[in-house]
């Protein structure tokens, strides 16, 4: 189990970050479902590693993440699997290989011979057309530490990335900063962690993909996902962490220091106002919908006027306009949900500790009309 000090970490491997035993935004969302849900998906569950085994979907998700925020690393970490459609006259099975061996007056089968052995023998006999088993063997030999992506998904990924970076209104939120920035801090005695998708001097960007099989209105779909997937909780926590960095409350971890990173942190600390929160939503299945939405947890900025500003500098005027701002309804809900989850975390940790499953404290209860929505009762 990884134990690390509080600080800002750059280039921390994803698996190392996830292994750190701290409460995160996703953990807070799980606690709001139920403490048992949180425990089952946390470092406390001894069977969690089995739940975390790689699936094609997980690998593809990581590939998309790298392609969006660290495109220079994509080909170092992932590679397309072989696409049979790219090869004319491809031999794909043992029967086809045996037929070609027979044409060349070679034995169809030898004792103990595997399909790959037949393919090698066919090539050595002078057969020049592509053979899937040989292509696959060469692909695996050159795979190294990379992970393979289905050819169809690989092509879709490439098209999605082109779409993402073609629009200047979108791409500007994905440049000028650092990707995959991990932050560890302690709040109210609870060790916390978060990992920015993309940290910039003026705020941060997070990217979400979505599917819309019910064909909801696009704007409504985005807002609904933001609410019911509890993205607002992640956004609020990350916004608070950005503020801790801006106010100098969290320092760089010693492993992270280099000139570009130090300049980024310095620029954040020199920013006179709170950070901007940008979420980018990209639709799946090749549908070219990419939307950028700014999230604001505070009341509108106070109006300013040169006469009222009494000749102060623009920076001072902006700072004065920011001071009266308070959390709006969305900010207050996010703050309350985070506080409830953290309180439950502390309480269940006191009761069960890290070594026992977190079962419901009061499993028995009742359901009355007070638990039902007005819409349901009146429909």
C-alpha positions, 0 to 999 in steps of 0.5 A: 500500500502506497503511503505518500506525503501531502503535495503536488505531484506531476508525472505520477503513474496512474496505478500508483495514484489509484493505490494511494489510500486516501479519500477522493472525489469518486470515493465521496460520490460512492459514499453518497450512494452508501458507505458499503459501496465506497468500501467495496471499491476502496483500498480497504477491500482485499478483493478490490484487485480482482475487481480492477483487472483490466478489461478492453473497456478500461484499456480503451478508456485510458487510451482516450485519456492519454490521447486527449491530454498527453497525445505525445505518449499515445503511441508509446503506451498503446497500439492498434491491434491487427485489422484483417481488412487491411490485408488482401488475400489474408489466410486466417485459419488452419484450413486455409494454410493447409490448402496452400501447403498442399498446393506447394507439395508440402505436408498439410500436417506434421505431428504435434504441429500448431497452426503457427508452426504451419504458417511458418512452414508455409512462409519458408516454402515460399508463400508470399501472401499475408498470413494472420498467425504470422502477422499476429506473432510479429505484432506480439513480439513488438508489443513491448509494454504497450497495450493493444486496442481493437483496430475499429476503436483505434480508428475511432479514437484517432477521428475523435482526437482530430475532432477535439483539437480542430475547434479552437474554442475547445482546444484552447482548454487543452493547452498551456498547462500540465496533464494528470496532476495529482494532489494530496492534502489533509482536510478536517483530519481526513487524508484526501487526493485528487487528479486533475485531467489538465491543470492550467494557470487560470484553472483546470479542465476535465473531459467527459465522454457520453452516450445518448441512446435515448436521443435526449436534447443535447443541452438537457443531456449534458446538464442531466449527466452533470447532476446525476453522475455527480460531476458537480462534486468532483468539480467542487472538490477540484476547485477547492484544491485549486484554491489551496494551491493558489493561496499557497496552502499546498506545496510541490512535492520534491519529486515534481520540481522542474522549471515548467512545473514551477512556473505553472504553480507560480502562475497559479499563485499569482492569479488574483481571482479564483480558478475557472472550471471547464468541462468538455463533453464529447459524444461517443460512437463517432457523433461529432458533438464536442461541447465546452461548459464553464462551471461556476459555483458562485454568485455573479461578479459584482458590477464595476465602474471606473467612477466607483473604482476611484481610479484604482488599477484594473487588477484591484477593480477585479479583486474588489468585484470578486470579494462580495461573491458567495456560493450559489445554489449549485455551490451550496449543494456541492459543499453540503454533499461533500460535507455529508460524505466526509462526515460519513467517512469519518463516522464509519472509519471510527465504527468499522476501521479499515479492516471490516466491511462497512455495513449499514448501521441502521438496515431497518426502516420504512418507506412512506409518502414523504420519501416519494416525489410529488410528481410520483404521488400526483401522477 
